[in-house]
């Protein structure tokens, strides 16, 4: 495949279509196109925006949030006036962290608190980089949900903002990235468990995007559950805005998520499609009205990180 040209790729997939090899065309052809596009992206780099090039006091990262997903719910939240977009530095979280933090000015990182539910901070971040690093996944992991709920992240951010008053803060939620822990009535007919394993729960670990690719759930069902997971986390963002102070609070994402674009589902590293690379940029404010008292439970890291990453779809 490394030596296959675009014309060869077209001919190969045309032959697949002629012989009716639909699954082969969708899956293998899609991944071949992804591979070709990834190499093309290396030759023709996409213009990316590092978040430290923008103006903000508090930056809320919604993990895996598409621009069009945010646009569909913007009228439901008074703090979303309009949804802009930027092109992310990565198409998956570790790539985003490494490219964002490695190129940010040291003095800006040093004045920034990073509150994160994303486990990849273990590999990309160090306490010495930031004024404060709180890896919420170490003390906020929920074994039943197999993810980090929004509230421990919100509570940590409020507590640190009130007690330490960092100059800037990045708050990295795990949602709307699967597993979908919001209301998922739209998936009731498929009835997956909250983190996407099949109905037997033993044969293999699947994400909702795996089941969508396999045709076991409709795109409409998956999209509605995805949107509910966004609503779930935005409710906590609303609570956050009432309990921290920020002249400019920005809501964005580390990457988006593919739902069949170029035959790809989820958000593989180096994937250049706009559905994954383009992310929302929503500007608002925050005022601490003291409506919430955070509950902080510190505990030692437990559980194998590989198992937790697998539960989040990183096999």
Order of alpha helices (4+ residues) and beta strands (2+ residues): alpha-alpha-beta-alpha-beta-alpha-alpha-beta-alpha-beta-alpha-beta-beta-alpha-beta-alpha-alpha-beta-beta-beta-alpha-beta-alpha
